[in-house]
Structure formats: structure tokens, C-alpha cells
């Protein structure tokens, strides 16, 4: 499913709002399929849900591609 950038931004902002603060670390950055114009990153994000004492960890998968002179995010997935 493809959505507009403003919709993606609003969805990510709402998600992050449920887990204030936290720590993000890049776990992996790699070209995709050997093509240097495409790649992906995995980001580990550890935070606490509001009202919950236990930390939660998510993996954010971000795919990107070089379009002309600029990199564009082509996919974002949040995995539990």
C-alpha cells in the first residue's frame, strides 16, 4: 500500500507519541540486491510504553533509493 508522505509522517508521529523518549541505534545499513542506488537500514528502538514499566524494543525497517540527486524513503515498517 502506498500512502502520501504527510500520511506516513502523521502515522509515525502518532506511533512515536505512544512511546516517548527512548533510544534508537542503527543495527544495519546495506545495499539492496547489490544495487548501490537502493538500500535499507534496520534501526533498533528501545522505549517504554506510557504507564508500563517494562521496556519495549521495536525494529524499524527503512528502505530507500537514489532518485536523481536525492535519496527517497520507499518503505517503512515497524516490527515488534
N, C-alpha and C positions, 0 to 999 in steps of 0.2 A: 504494500500500500504506500503510495506516495502522498505526502502532505506538504503544504506550503511552509516555508521557513518560519513564519510567525506562529504557525500552529505547533511546530516542533519546539520552538522556544517556549511557548506557553505550557506545553505538556511537561517539558523538562523542569521549568521553574516550579510548577505545582508539585512534581515529584520531589525535587530537592527541598521544597518547603516542609515536607513531612519529616525530613531528616536533617535538621540544622547542624551546621558545623561539620566536623568530620575531617578526614584525612584522605587525600587522593594520591595514589602513586602509579606511575606508568609501569606496567608489568612487561609490556612487549610492544614493539613497533616493527613492522615488517612489510616489505613489498608484497603485493598480492599476485600470485601466479608468476613471479619473476618479471612482472611489468613494472619498471621504475616509475611509471606515471600513475600507478594505483597502489594503494597500501591499506593497512589497517593498524589500529592500536587497541590494546587492551589496558584498561585503567581499573585498578582496584580501589574501591571507595569504601572506607570504613567509617561508620557513623552510629548514632543512637537514634532510635525512633522516639518521638515525643512520648513521654510517660512510661518508657520501657528502659530498664536498667542495663539490659544486655546489649552489647554492640552488635550491629548487623553489617555484613560485608556484601557489596554488590560488585559485579564486574560490568563495566561499560565497554561495549564493543563499538568502535568508531571506524567506519570505512571512509576512505577519501580518494579523490582522483584529481589529477592536474588537468584543468580545463583552461587552455590558453596560458596565461601568465599567473593564474591563481589556483590555489588548492580549494576544492569544494568538498564538504562532507556529503557523502552519498547515502550513508546509513548510520543509524544509532540504535543500539539495542542495549537494554538494561537487563542483566541476568542476575537472578538471586544467588 
